[in-house]
Amino acid sequence: MDPTQYTYDEPEDRDFPVFPKGEYPWKILEINEITHSKNHGTPMLPVKFEFSDGTGRHAIVYENFVFSDAAKWKIDQFMKACSGQMAPGRKVNFTDAETLKWLKARTGTAKLKIEDVPGKTYQRNSIEAFLYGKTKVEGATVSTPPAKQQPPSAPVDEDNDIPF
């Protein structure tokens, strides 16, 4: 399609699935550079996830990892789910291209919830928690395997596998 000769057609309705609350595998479709929130100017990392329900259906979920004290827990969960071996005190540079490339190659499991979209008449999924090892969600301990690389690669030294 030539972008200089675009012809408008009436958009067709598309079905965007909303999965029931529960645990689903994810992969990252897009991970973008750091941007800033419009409300507070706080740095955030926009990530586009694809979730699968095992029947061939896929749900898209957007997560903005906000770099604030109040939202740090979710970034910590995400990093632990991605690495399986993240040690407290380890520094991560989210502006580094190699770090973003490493993150994009990860898959894992997360618990989704359903939420109303403000000002709209429909709902969407959002990520309630990233799961790893034995993650506590709503008072129950769930056991999930650590994230895997995509595609699988030969075993490497754990510290050399993480680019930061």
Accessible surface in RSA format (square Angstrom, percent):
REM  Atomic radii and reference values for relative SASA: ProtOr
REM  Chains: A
REM  Algorithm: Lee & Richards
REM  Probe-radius: 1.40
REM  Slices: 20
REM RES _ NUM      All-atoms   Total-Side   Main-Chain    Non-polar    All polar
REM                ABS   REL    ABS   REL    ABS   REL    ABS   REL    ABS   REL
RES MET A   1   195.34 101.2 111.49  73.8  83.85 199.6 114.50  97.4  80.84 107.1
RES ASP A   2    72.66  50.9  60.76  60.5  11.90  28.1  32.74  77.1  39.92  39.8
RES PRO A   3   119.66  87.2  91.49  83.4  28.18 102.4  98.01  80.9  21.65 134.6
RES THR A   4   108.59  77.2  78.78  79.9  29.81  71.0  78.45 105.4  30.15  45.6
RES GLN A   5   133.04  74.4 112.39  82.1  20.65  49.2  39.44  83.9  93.60  71.0
RES TYR A   6   136.56  63.8 107.54  61.2  29.03  75.5  74.34  55.9  62.22  76.7
RES THR A   7   104.79  74.5  90.28  91.5  14.51  34.6  66.14  88.8  38.65  58.4
RES TYR A   8   146.23  68.3 127.20  72.4  19.04  49.5 109.83  82.5  36.40  44.9
RES ASP A   9   106.04  74.3  96.04  95.6  10.01  23.7  33.34  78.5  72.70  72.5
RES GLU A  10   142.64  81.9 120.15  90.9  22.49  53.5  59.44 115.0  83.20  67.9
RES PRO A  11    93.98  68.5  71.14  64.9  22.84  83.0  80.62  66.6  13.36  83.0
RES GLU A  12   143.15  82.2 124.02  93.8  19.13  45.5  50.00  96.7  93.15  76.0
RES ASP A  13   149.95 105.0 119.40 118.8  30.55  72.2  41.82  98.4 108.13 107.8
RES ARG A  14   174.34  73.2 145.09  74.0  29.25  69.7  37.30  51.0 137.04  83.1
RES ASP A  15   128.04  89.7  97.29  96.8  30.75  72.7  42.97 101.1  85.07  84.8
RES PHE A  16   148.55  74.3 133.58  82.7  14.97  39.0 133.58  81.0  14.97  42.9
RES PRO A  17    33.65  24.5  21.06  19.2  12.59  45.8  25.56  21.1   8.09  50.3
RES VAL A  18    54.63  35.9  32.83  29.7  21.80  52.5  32.84  28.5  21.79  59.1
RES PHE A  19     0.03   0.0   0.03   0.0   0.00   0.0   0.03   0.0   0.00   0.0
RES PRO A  20    86.88  63.3  83.44  76.1   3.45  12.5  86.71  71.6   0.18   1.1
RES LYS A  21   111.24  54.3  86.81  53.3  24.43  58.2  51.31  46.2  59.93  63.8
RES GLY A  22    19.52  24.1   0.00   N/A  19.52  24.1  19.52  53.6   0.00   0.0
RES GLU A  23    77.89  44.7  51.92  39.3  25.97  61.8  20.08  38.8  57.81  47.2
RES TYR A  24    27.63  12.9  27.09  15.4   0.54   1.4  16.82  12.6  10.81  13.3
RES PRO A  25    75.64  55.1  74.07  67.5   1.58   5.7  74.61  61.6   1.04   6.4
RES TRP A  26     5.31   2.1   0.00   0.0   5.31  12.5   2.76   1.5   2.55   4.1
RES LYS A  27    77.10  37.6  76.79  47.1   0.31   0.7  22.78  20.5  54.32  57.9
RES ILE A  28     5.02   2.9   0.00   0.0   5.02  12.1   0.00   0.0   5.02  13.6
RES LEU A  29    53.07  29.6  41.99  30.0  11.08  27.9  43.20  30.3   9.87  26.6
RES GLU A  30    78.52  45.1  77.05  58.3   1.47   3.5  25.86  50.0  52.66  43.0
RES ILE A  31    23.40  13.3   4.65   3.5  18.76  45.2   4.65   3.3  18.76  50.9
RES ASN A  32    66.45  45.8  61.97  59.9   4.48  10.8  19.50  46.9  46.95  45.4
RES GLU A  33   138.86  79.7 132.36 100.1   6.50  15.5  46.29  89.5  92.57  75.6
RES ILE A  34    46.71  26.6  23.46  17.5  23.25  56.0  23.46  16.9  23.25  63.1
RES THR A  35    54.58  38.8  50.24  50.9   4.33  10.3  26.09  35.0  28.49  43.1
RES HIS A  36   106.00  57.9  92.22  64.1  13.79  35.3  59.04  60.8  46.96  54.6
RES SER A  37    22.36  18.9  18.12  24.2   4.24   9.8  18.08  38.5   4.27   6.0
RES LYS A  38   207.47 101.2 167.36 102.7  40.11  95.5 118.32 106.5  89.14  95.0
RES ASN A  39   133.25  91.9  99.24  95.9  34.01  81.9  16.33  39.3 116.92 113.0
RES HIS A  40   157.30  86.0 121.47  84.4  35.84  91.7  87.46  90.1  69.84  81.3
RES GLY A  41    41.44  51.1   0.00   N/A  41.44  51.1  25.57  70.2  15.86  35.5
RES THR A  42    29.95  21.3  25.91  26.3   4.04   9.6  13.38  18.0  16.58  25.1
RES PRO A  43    52.35  38.2  52.35  47.7   0.00   0.0  52.35  43.2   0.00   0.0
RES MET A  44    30.45  15.8  30.45  20.2   0.00   0.0  26.33  22.4   4.12   5.5
RES LEU A  45     0.83   0.5   0.83   0.6   0.00   0.0   0.83   0.6   0.00   0.0
RES PRO A  46    26.94  19.6  26.90  24.5   0.05   0.2  26.94  22.2   0.00   0.0
RES VAL A  47     2.56   1.7   0.00   0.0   2.56   6.2   0.78   0.7   1.79   4.8
RES LYS A  48    45.75  22.3  45.49  27.9   0.25   0.6   4.80   4.3  40.95  43.6
RES PHE A  49     0.00   0.0   0.00   0.0   0.00   0.0   0.00   0.0   0.00   0.0
RES GLU A  50    31.33  18.0  28.91  21.9   2.42   5.8   0.68   1.3  30.66  25.0
RES PHE A  51     0.01   0.0   0.00   0.0   0.01   0.0   0.01   0.0   0.00   0.0
RES SER A  52    29.52  24.9  29.25  39.0   0.27   0.6  17.92  38.2  11.60  16.3
RES ASP A  53    40.66  28.5  16.10  16.0  24.56  58.1  10.47  24.6  30.19  30.1
RES GLY A  54    73.30  90.4   0.00   N/A  73.30  90.4  38.15 104.7  35.14  78.7
RES THR A  55   106.74  75.9  69.42  70.4  37.32  88.9  76.75 103.1  29.99  45.3
RES GLY A  56    59.17  73.0   0.00   N/A  59.17  73.0  34.75  95.4  24.42  54.7
RES ARG A  57   104.98  44.1 100.17  51.1   4.80  11.4  59.51  81.3  45.47  27.6
RES HIS A  58    82.25  45.0  70.14  48.8  12.11  31.0  49.60  51.1  32.65  38.0
RES ALA A  59     1.59   1.5   0.99   1.5   0.60   1.4   1.59   2.2   0.00   0.0
RES ILE A  60    72.28  41.1  47.04  35.0  25.24  60.8  47.04  33.9  25.24  68.5
RES VAL A  61     2.91   1.9   0.98   0.9   1.93   4.6   2.91   2.5   0.00   0.0
RES TYR A  62   149.30  69.7 126.27  71.8  23.03  59.9  99.22  74.6  50.08  61.7
RES GLU A  63    21.98  12.6  20.14  15.2   1.84   4.4   2.24   4.3  19.74  16.1
RES ASN A  64    70.85  48.9  58.60  56.6  12.25  29.5   7.55  18.2  63.29  61.2
RES PHE A  65     4.60   2.3   2.18   1.4   2.41   6.3   4.60   2.8   0.00   0.0
RES VAL A  66    43.57  28.7  42.10  38.1   1.47   3.6  42.10  36.6   1.47   4.0
RES PHE A  67    63.57  31.8  44.80  27.7  18.77  48.8  49.05  29.7  14.52  41.6
RES SER A  68    42.18  35.6  28.63  38.2  13.54  31.2  34.61  73.7   7.57  10.6
RES ASP A  69   141.16  98.9 118.20 117.7  22.95  54.3  38.39  90.4 102.76 102.5
RES ALA A  70    90.76  83.4  62.24  96.0  28.52  64.9  75.28 106.0  15.48  41.0
RES ALA A  71    26.79  24.6  24.85  38.4   1.93   4.4  26.44  37.2   0.35   0.9
RES LYS A  72   111.55  54.4 111.19  68.2   0.37   0.9  85.66  77.1  25.90  27.6
RES TRP A  73   129.10  51.8 119.74  58.0   9.36  22.0 108.99  58.1  20.10  32.6
RES LYS A  74    31.23  15.2  31.23  19.2   0.00   0.0  12.47  11.2  18.76  20.0
RES ILE A  75    15.57   8.9  15.57  11.6   0.00   0.0  15.57  11.2   0.00   0.0
RES ASP A  76    68.93  48.3  62.63  62.3   6.31  14.9  28.56  67.2  40.37  40.3
RES GLN A  77    31.77  17.8  30.15  22.0   1.62   3.9   9.56  20.4  22.21  16.8
RES PHE A  78     1.13   0.6   1.13   0.7   0.00   0.0   1.13   0.7   0.00   0.0
RES MET A  79     8.50   4.4   8.50   5.6   0.00   0.0   8.50   7.2   0.00   0.0
RES LYS A  80    69.09  33.7  69.09  42.4   0.00   0.0  32.96  29.7  36.13  38.5
RES ALA A  81     0.74   0.7   0.33   0.5   0.42   0.9   0.45   0.6   0.29   0.8
RES CYS A  82     3.02   2.3   0.00   0.0   3.02   7.1   0.00   0.0   3.02   3.3
RES SER A  83    15.51  13.1   0.00   0.0  15.51  35.7   2.18   4.6  13.33  18.7
RES GLY A  84    32.41  40.0   0.00   N/A  32.41  40.0   7.06  19.4  25.35  56.8
RES GLN A  85    58.00  32.4  39.39  28.8  18.61  44.3  29.07  61.9  28.93  21.9
RES MET A  86    30.70  15.9  22.71  15.0   7.99  19.0  21.17  18.0   9.53  12.6
RES ALA A  87    54.34  50.0  50.35  77.7   3.99   9.1  53.05  74.7   1.28   3.4
RES PRO A  88   139.97 102.0 106.23  96.8  33.74 122.6 118.10  97.5  21.87 135.9
RES GLY A  89    70.13  86.5   0.00   N/A  70.13  86.5  42.68 117.1  27.44  61.5
RES ARG A  90    74.01  31.1  44.53  22.7  29.49  70.2  24.62  33.7  49.39  29.9
RES LYS A  91   174.42  85.1 164.50 100.9   9.92  23.6 112.10 100.9  62.32  66.4
RES VAL A  92    40.05  26.4  11.08  10.0  28.96  69.8  12.50  10.9  27.54  74.7
RES ASN A  93    81.68  56.3  74.83  72.3   6.85  16.5  31.04  74.7  50.65  49.0
RES PHE A  94    21.72  10.9  17.86  11.1   3.86  10.0  17.86  10.8   3.86  11.1
RES THR A  95   101.75  72.4  73.41  74.4  28.35  67.6  61.49  82.6  40.27  60.9
RES ASP A  96    51.26  35.9  45.44  45.2   5.82  13.8  12.01  28.3  39.26  39.2
RES ALA A  97    77.14  70.9  66.16 102.1  10.98  25.0  69.91  98.4   7.23  19.2
RES GLU A  98    99.67  57.2  98.52  74.5   1.14   2.7  41.97  81.2  57.70  47.1
RES THR A  99     0.67   0.5   0.67   0.7   0.00   0.0   0.00   0.0   0.67   1.0
RES LEU A 100    20.96  11.7  20.60  14.7   0.36   0.9  20.96  14.7   0.00   0.0
RES LYS A 101   143.41  70.0 133.53  81.9   9.89  23.5  89.33  80.4  54.08  57.6
RES TRP A 102    20.22   8.1  13.42   6.5   6.80  16.0  19.95  10.6   0.27   0.4
RES LEU A 103     0.00   0.0   0.00   0.0   0.00   0.0   0.00   0.0   0.00   0.0
RES LYS A 104    89.45  43.6  86.67  53.2   2.78   6.6  46.71  42.0  42.75  45.5
RES ALA A 105    27.92  25.7  23.53  36.3   4.39  10.0  27.70  39.0   0.23   0.6
RES ARG A 106     5.98   2.5   5.98   3.0   0.00   0.0   2.45   3.3   3.53   2.1
RES THR A 107    25.38  18.1  25.38  25.7   0.00   0.0  18.07  24.3   7.31  11.1
RES GLY A 108    11.95  14.7   0.00   N/A  11.95  14.7   9.43  25.9   2.53   5.7
RES THR A 109    24.87  17.7  24.53  24.9   0.34   0.8   9.61  12.9  15.26  23.1
RES ALA A 110     0.00   0.0   0.00   0.0   0.00   0.0   0.00   0.0   0.00   0.0
RES LYS A 111    28.19  13.8  28.19  17.3   0.00   0.0   8.54   7.7  19.65  20.9
RES LEU A 112     0.00   0.0   0.00   0.0   0.00   0.0   0.00   0.0   0.00   0.0
RES LYS A 113    80.33  39.2  80.33  49.3   0.00   0.0  26.52  23.9  53.81  57.3
RES ILE A 114    69.39  39.5  44.24  33.0  25.15  60.6  44.24  31.9  25.15  68.2
RES GLU A 115    54.33  31.2  48.85  37.0   5.48  13.0  23.77  46.0  30.57  25.0
RES ASP A 116   102.55  71.8  88.68  88.3  13.87  32.8  30.92  72.8  71.63  71.4
RES VAL A 117    15.36  10.1  13.33  12.1   2.03   4.9  13.33  11.6   2.03   5.5
RES PRO A 118   109.10  79.5  84.17  76.7  24.94  90.7  96.05  79.3  13.06  81.1
RES GLY A 119    87.88 108.4   0.00   N/A  87.88 108.4  45.31 124.3  42.57  95.3
RES LYS A 120   123.24  60.1  98.64  60.5  24.59  58.6  45.68  41.1  77.56  82.6
RES THR A 121   147.01 104.6 107.62 109.1  39.39  93.9  88.10 118.3  58.91  89.1
RES TYR A 122   126.39  59.0 118.66  67.5   7.72  20.1  94.36  70.9  32.03  39.5
RES GLN A 123    89.90  50.3  79.90  58.4  10.00  23.8  16.11  34.3  73.79  56.0
RES ARG A 124   108.53  45.6 107.55  54.8   0.98   2.3  38.57  52.7  69.96  42.4
RES ASN A 125     9.47   6.5   1.99   1.9   7.48  18.0   1.28   3.1   8.19   7.9
RES SER A 126    17.68  14.9  17.53  23.4   0.15   0.4  17.68  37.6   0.00   0.0
RES ILE A 127     1.35   0.8   0.00   0.0   1.35   3.3   0.00   0.0   1.35   3.7
RES GLU A 128    41.86  24.0  33.55  25.4   8.30  19.8  17.88  34.6  23.97  19.6
RES ALA A 129     5.79   5.3   5.79   8.9   0.00   0.0   5.79   8.2   0.00   0.0
RES PHE A 130     0.00   0.0   0.00   0.0   0.00   0.0   0.00   0.0   0.00   0.0
RES LEU A 131     1.92   1.1   0.00   0.0   1.92   4.8   0.00   0.0   1.92   5.2
RES TYR A 132    55.01  25.7  55.01  31.3   0.00   0.0  18.81  14.1  36.20  44.6
RES GLY A 133    36.37  44.8   0.00   N/A  36.37  44.8  34.07  93.5   2.30   5.1
RES LYS A 134   150.77  73.6 124.72  76.5  26.05  62.0  87.76  79.0  63.01  67.1
RES THR A 135     7.06   5.0   4.27   4.3   2.78   6.6   7.06   9.5   0.00   0.0
RES LYS A 136   155.61  75.9 130.63  80.2  24.98  59.5  79.41  71.5  76.20  81.2
RES VAL A 137    11.68   7.7   5.63   5.1   6.05  14.6   9.23   8.0   2.45   6.6
RES GLU A 138   117.02  67.2  69.00  52.2  48.02 114.3  51.38  99.4  65.64  53.6
RES GLY A 139    77.46  95.5   0.00   N/A  77.46  95.5  39.02 107.1  38.44  86.1
RES ALA A 140    56.41  51.9  50.01  77.2   6.40  14.6  56.33  79.3   0.08   0.2
RES THR A 141    71.54  50.9  40.37  40.9  31.17  74.3  28.53  38.3  43.01  65.0
RES VAL A 142    33.00  21.7  29.39  26.6   3.62   8.7  33.00  28.7   0.00   0.0
RES SER A 143    83.97  71.0  52.93  70.6  31.04  71.5  28.08  59.8  55.88  78.3
RES THR A 144    12.27   8.7   5.96   6.0   6.31  15.0   8.72  11.7   3.55   5.4
RES PRO A 145    83.08  60.5  72.89  66.4  10.19  37.0  79.80  65.9   3.28  20.4
RES PRO A 146    75.22  54.8  71.63  65.3   3.59  13.1  71.85  59.3   3.37  21.0
RES ALA A 147    19.54  18.0   0.00   0.0  19.54  44.5   0.68   1.0  18.87  50.0
RES LYS A 148   136.14  66.4 130.95  80.3   5.19  12.4  81.93  73.7  54.21  57.7
RES GLN A 149    55.53  31.1  43.03  31.4  12.50  29.8  12.55  26.7  42.98  32.6
RES GLN A 150    66.65  37.3  56.53  41.3  10.12  24.1  26.16  55.7  40.49  30.7
RES PRO A 151   111.44  81.2 103.51  94.4   7.93  28.8 107.15  88.5   4.30  26.7
RES PRO A 152   126.18  92.0 102.05  93.0  24.13  87.7 105.41  87.0  20.77 129.1
RES SER A 153    72.74  61.5  40.44  54.0  32.30  74.4  44.83  95.5  27.91  39.1
RES ALA A 154    75.49  69.4  58.69  90.6  16.80  38.2  65.35  92.0  10.14  26.9
RES PRO A 155   135.19  98.5 104.75  95.5  30.43 110.6 116.00  95.8  19.19 119.3
RES VAL A 156    89.67  59.0  61.32  55.5  28.34  68.3  71.06  61.7  18.60  50.5
RES ASP A 157    88.92  62.3  71.30  71.0  17.62  41.7  32.33  76.1  56.58  56.4
RES GLU A 158   109.84  63.1 106.69  80.7   3.15   7.5  35.41  68.5  74.43  60.8
RES ASP A 159    95.56  66.9  88.18  87.8   7.37  17.4  22.16  52.1  73.40  73.2
RES ASN A 160   119.14  82.2  89.25  86.2  29.89  72.0  23.37  56.2  95.78  92.6
RES ASP A 161    39.64  27.8  30.30  30.2   9.33  22.1   6.24  14.7  33.40  33.3
RES ILE A 162     6.91   3.9   0.30   0.2   6.61  15.9   0.30   0.2   6.61  17.9
RES PRO A 163    55.50  40.4  17.66  16.1  37.83 137.5  31.76  26.2  23.74 147.5
RES PHE A 164    44.66  22.3   6.73   4.2  37.94  98.7  37.03  22.4   7.63  21.8
END  Absolute sums over single chains surface
CHAIN  1 A    10915.6       8485.8       2429.8       6075.4       4840.1
END  Absolute sums over all chains
TOTAL         10915.6       8485.8       2429.8       6075.4       4840.1
